[in-house]
Amino acid sequence: MTGAFTVVEPVMGTVASITVVGERIDRVEQAIAACVARLRDDERVFSTYRDDSDISRLRDEGLELGDVDPRVAEVAADCRDLRERSGGRFDAHWRGWFDPTGYVKGWSTDAATRAFDELLADGAIEAVGVNVGGDMRLRTAATSDHVWRIGIAHPTHEGELLATVEVVDGAVATSGTSERGAHLVDPRTGVHLAGPVSATIIADDLTTADAWATVAAIAGIDDLDWMPVAPVASGIVWEHGRTRRFAGRVEVSAFHDALVG
């Protein structure tokens, strides 16, 4: 049986845990180092907490996109598209300046995980999962039957699971108020979300899952108007004890916590 191990590194104000199903050989160690290096370099460019980051300089020095790292222009274009597709439920400019915090973590994790492309392609490892702050990009080699089983924590019942999902190659992201409190703001109104709400999205990549989990959490349980344009595989929206689940663009169930065991 192939072994597995996990490496944990601080990054982006949280921790990244990289789980590899395979042997801890030099090539794997090099890929892990490259993965972490990409995450940290993206943090250098995009952190709103660093005065010397490209994002902060763009805000504070009146620079143009052409004056900073080209990654910023790439993310800015993606965020403009997401604002349009989400009907304004996501807007990286809602503060009056460009802050892609709700987008860039998933985008960066996808890019960092490409450090394992060659190892997965030639079967040197069976699978790799990169978890940054609870959001996960999960990959499995084509030659492996490995399946990632991911538990989604219940937003208010500590130690309980709201659901369990199985992923071979994809991503899982959750956004809401249960971990960090009322930090989410509806960019259309500037109002913080007050009540307990949680949204989990499963998609092909973490860029999509992370961004649309934020959209779904902002929208809340009674607004699924964003769903027809969302490129997601499935998801769960929970709010005040009510749950709605959907697969693709079709709702598959809706219930209250009191109705389930």
Backbone torsions as a table, in degrees:
resi	resn	phi	psi	omega
1	MET	NA	131.9	179.1
2	THR	-67.9	136.7	179.7
3	GLY	-81.5	173.3	177.8
4	ALA	-143.0	149.9	177.4
5	PHE	-148.3	160.5	-177.3
6	THR	-129.1	136.4	175.7
7	VAL	-115.3	133.7	-178.4
8	VAL	-117.6	130.9	-179.4
9	GLU	-136.4	140.4	175.1
10	PRO	-74.2	136.2	179.0
11	VAL	-166.0	147.8	174.9
12	MET	53.8	36.1	178.9
13	GLY	72.2	10.8	179.1
14	THR	-143.8	-151.3	176.4
15	VAL	-128.9	147.5	172.2
16	ALA	-108.7	128.0	174.5
17	SER	-115.2	126.6	-177.0
18	ILE	-113.7	114.1	-179.7
19	THR	-106.5	124.2	-178.9
20	VAL	-114.6	128.8	171.5
21	VAL	-96.6	101.2	-174.7
22	GLY	158.3	-176.1	-177.9
23	GLU	-85.4	149.4	-178.1
24	ARG	-88.0	73.1	-178.8
25	ILE	-98.1	172.2	-175.6
26	ASP	-57.2	-42.6	-178.7
27	ARG	-61.1	-37.4	179.3
28	VAL	-69.0	-43.4	178.5
29	GLU	-60.5	-38.8	178.9
30	GLN	-65.9	-39.3	178.4
31	ALA	-66.4	-40.8	177.4
32	ILE	-61.1	-45.3	179.5
33	ALA	-61.4	-40.5	179.2
34	ALA	-67.2	-37.9	177.8
35	CYS	-61.8	-49.6	-179.6
36	VAL	-64.8	-39.5	179.8
37	ALA	-61.7	-39.8	179.1
38	ARG	-66.1	-43.0	178.0
39	LEU	-59.3	-43.6	-177.9
40	ARG	-70.9	-34.2	178.5
41	ASP	-70.7	-37.5	174.4
42	ASP	-64.8	-35.4	175.6
43	GLU	-62.4	-41.0	178.2
44	ARG	-59.2	-36.6	-177.9
45	VAL	-80.8	-40.9	-167.1
46	PHE	-106.4	-7.7	-175.9
47	SER	-63.6	129.5	175.1
48	THR	-84.1	-3.6	-178.6
49	TYR	-98.6	-5.5	178.5
50	ARG	-106.8	124.9	-179.1
51	ASP	-65.2	-25.0	-176.0
52	ASP	-96.1	3.8	179.0
53	SER	-70.8	157.8	179.4
54	ASP	-62.7	-37.9	178.7
55	ILE	-63.3	-44.0	179.7
56	SER	-66.8	-39.1	178.7
57	ARG	-67.6	-35.9	176.4
58	LEU	-61.4	-39.3	-179.2
59	ARG	-76.2	-45.0	-168.4
60	ASP	-91.3	-24.0	-174.3
61	GLU	-109.3	2.5	178.1
62	GLY	68.0	28.5	-179.3
63	LEU	-76.4	162.6	173.8
64	GLU	-99.6	164.2	-179.6
65	LEU	-57.4	-34.5	-179.9
66	GLY	-69.4	-11.2	-178.6
67	ASP	-91.7	-7.7	-175.1
68	VAL	-121.5	-178.7	-178.7
69	ASP	-52.9	134.3	-177.6
70	PRO	-61.1	-18.4	175.9
71	ARG	-62.0	-30.4	-179.3
72	VAL	-65.7	-43.2	178.4
73	ALA	-64.0	-38.1	178.3
74	GLU	-61.9	-47.5	-179.3
75	VAL	-68.4	-37.3	179.5
76	ALA	-61.8	-41.1	178.0
77	ALA	-64.9	-41.4	177.8
78	ASP	-62.1	-41.1	-178.2
79	CYS	-68.6	-35.5	175.8
80	ARG	-62.8	-42.6	178.7
81	ASP	-63.9	-41.3	-179.8
82	LEU	-66.1	-37.7	177.4
83	ARG	-60.2	-44.0	179.7
84	GLU	-66.3	-46.7	-175.7
85	ARG	-68.4	-30.4	-177.0
86	SER	-90.6	2.5	-178.6
87	GLY	65.7	30.7	178.7
88	GLY	83.9	1.6	178.4
89	ARG	-69.8	-21.2	170.0
90	PHE	-122.3	130.2	178.9
91	ASP	-152.0	107.9	-178.1
92	ALA	-71.1	-7.8	179.8
93	HIS	-108.3	15.1	-173.0
94	TRP	-63.8	-25.0	179.0
95	ARG	-79.0	-11.2	-174.1
96	GLY	101.5	-4.4	174.6
97	TRP	-144.0	164.0	-172.0
98	PHE	-77.8	114.6	178.9
99	ASP	-134.0	95.6	-177.2
100	PRO	-89.3	27.5	-175.9
101	THR	-54.4	-38.8	-177.7
102	GLY	-76.0	-1.4	-177.4
103	TYR	-119.6	-38.5	-162.7
104	VAL	-73.8	-24.4	-179.1
105	LYS	-64.6	-46.9	177.9
106	GLY	-64.1	-43.4	178.9
107	TRP	-59.8	-45.0	-180.0
108	SER	-66.4	-40.3	179.9
109	THR	-63.7	-41.6	175.8
110	ASP	-58.2	-46.5	-179.4
111	ALA	-63.6	-42.3	-178.2
112	ALA	-66.1	-35.1	-176.9
113	THR	-69.8	-17.2	177.1
114	ARG	-66.1	-11.9	175.1
115	ALA	-61.3	-18.6	-178.3
116	PHE	-99.2	5.1	-176.2
117	ASP	-53.1	-52.3	-175.4
118	GLU	-65.8	-39.5	179.8
119	LEU	-63.3	-39.0	178.5
120	LEU	-72.7	-38.8	-177.2
121	ALA	-65.7	-37.9	-177.8
122	ASP	-98.9	8.2	174.6
123	GLY	76.4	15.2	178.9
124	ALA	-67.3	-27.9	171.9
125	ILE	-131.7	155.9	178.2
126	GLU	-84.0	-39.0	-175.0
127	ALA	-162.3	160.5	174.6
128	VAL	-147.5	139.5	176.0
129	GLY	-126.8	127.8	178.4
130	VAL	-113.1	116.2	-176.8
131	ASN	-111.8	115.5	178.0
132	VAL	-118.0	107.6	178.6
133	GLY	62.4	28.9	176.9
134	GLY	96.6	-9.5	177.1
135	ASP	-101.1	135.8	-165.1
136	MET	-125.7	132.9	167.7
137	ARG	-105.9	120.0	-171.5
138	LEU	-119.1	127.8	-176.6
139	ARG	-132.1	147.3	179.8
140	THR	-137.7	136.8	178.5
141	ALA	-64.1	147.9	-178.5
142	ALA	-61.9	-25.2	-177.9
143	THR	-87.8	-2.2	-175.5
144	SER	-107.2	150.5	174.6
145	ASP	-101.9	18.7	-179.7
146	HIS	-64.1	138.1	176.4
147	VAL	-127.3	130.8	175.3
148	TRP	-85.3	127.0	176.8
149	ARG	-110.3	115.5	-170.7
150	ILE	-116.2	124.8	176.1
151	GLY	-89.9	134.3	177.8
152	ILE	-102.3	114.6	-174.5
153	ALA	-65.4	140.6	174.8
154	HIS	-67.2	134.7	-174.7
155	PRO	-63.2	-28.9	-175.4
156	THR	-125.3	-14.6	-179.9
157	HIS	-101.8	94.8	-175.3
158	GLU	-58.5	133.0	178.5
159	GLY	86.6	-5.0	179.3
160	GLU	-105.4	155.5	177.4
161	LEU	-105.2	138.3	173.8
162	LEU	-79.1	-34.1	-179.6
163	ALA	-167.0	166.7	171.9
164	THR	-128.3	134.1	-179.9
165	VAL	-123.3	152.4	176.7
166	GLU	-113.4	131.1	-177.6
167	VAL	-132.7	132.9	173.3
168	VAL	-93.9	-54.7	178.1
169	ASP	-142.9	106.5	-176.6
170	GLY	177.4	-155.3	-175.7
171	ALA	-148.2	151.4	178.2
172	VAL	-132.6	127.9	178.8
173	ALA	-137.4	144.8	178.6
174	THR	-127.1	137.1	175.7
175	SER	-131.3	144.5	179.8
176	GLY	167.1	-166.2	-173.9
177	THR	-107.3	-1.9	-172.2
178	SER	-70.9	-33.6	-177.1
179	GLU	-90.8	-43.3	-171.5
180	ARG	-112.7	7.3	179.5
181	GLY	74.5	-157.5	-172.9
182	ALA	-81.0	66.0	179.9
183	HIS	-97.1	-14.0	-178.6
184	LEU	-83.3	136.5	-179.2
185	VAL	-123.1	132.3	173.6
186	ASP	-74.6	111.4	-175.0
187	PRO	-65.7	-16.5	179.9
188	ARG	-75.9	-24.7	-176.6
189	THR	-122.3	-19.8	-175.1
190	GLY	78.0	10.8	-176.6
191	VAL	-97.6	134.3	176.1
192	HIS	-70.5	144.2	174.4
193	LEU	-70.2	125.1	-172.8
194	ALA	-91.0	-44.4	-172.5
195	GLY	-87.8	167.4	177.7
196	PRO	-67.1	124.8	179.1
197	VAL	-146.5	145.7	179.4
198	SER	-147.9	139.8	176.9
199	ALA	-136.5	129.9	177.0
200	THR	-118.5	132.1	-179.6
201	ILE	-122.7	135.9	173.3
202	ILE	-111.3	126.5	-176.8
203	ALA	-145.2	177.4	-179.0
204	ASP	-69.0	-29.5	-177.6
205	ASP	-140.6	162.6	-175.2
206	LEU	-78.9	-25.3	174.0
207	THR	-54.8	-48.6	-179.9
208	THR	-69.5	-49.0	-176.2
209	ALA	-60.9	-45.0	-176.7
210	ASP	-66.3	-46.9	-177.6
211	ALA	-65.3	-44.3	-176.7
212	TRP	-78.0	-20.3	170.7
213	ALA	-65.1	-39.0	176.1
214	THR	-64.6	-44.3	177.7
215	VAL	-57.9	-47.3	-177.0
216	ALA	-64.7	-38.9	178.8
217	ALA	-67.0	-41.6	177.8
218	ILE	-62.8	-42.5	-178.3
219	ALA	-65.4	-38.4	-178.6
220	GLY	80.9	-179.6	-168.7
221	ILE	-76.2	-22.2	-176.6
222	ASP	-95.4	0.0	-178.2
223	ASP	-123.8	100.5	176.0
224	LEU	-113.7	24.6	-179.4
225	ASP	-66.1	-20.2	179.6
226	TRP	-76.7	-18.9	-170.5
227	MET	-60.8	-40.0	-177.0
228	PRO	-60.1	-22.1	-178.6
229	VAL	-107.7	-0.9	-176.3
230	ALA	-84.1	125.3	-179.3
231	PRO	-84.0	58.0	-174.7
232	VAL	-114.2	156.2	-179.7
233	ALA	-83.3	-46.1	-180.0
234	SER	-165.9	173.3	-179.6
235	GLY	-175.1	172.2	179.0
236	ILE	-137.2	130.7	172.3
237	VAL	-116.7	127.4	-179.0
238	TRP	-123.8	136.0	177.0
239	GLU	-156.1	125.0	176.5
240	HIS	50.8	42.9	176.0
241	GLY	84.7	-5.8	177.2
242	ARG	-99.1	143.7	-178.7
243	THR	-131.3	137.0	172.2
244	ARG	-127.5	131.4	179.6
245	ARG	-118.6	146.4	178.9
246	PHE	-143.8	152.8	175.4
247	ALA	-122.3	122.4	-173.1
248	GLY	62.4	-123.3	179.8
249	ARG	-109.9	22.4	-176.3
250	VAL	-122.9	127.9	175.5
251	GLU	-72.6	133.0	-177.1
252	VAL	-110.1	-19.7	176.9
253	SER	-165.4	154.1	174.9
254	ALA	-145.2	128.5	-179.0
255	PHE	-157.5	169.9	177.3
256	HIS	-104.2	147.7	-179.0
257	ASP	-51.1	-35.8	-176.5
258	ALA	-65.6	-16.4	-177.2
259	LEU	-91.6	-4.5	-178.2
260	VAL	-118.4	154.8	-177.7
261	GLY	-78.3	NA	NA
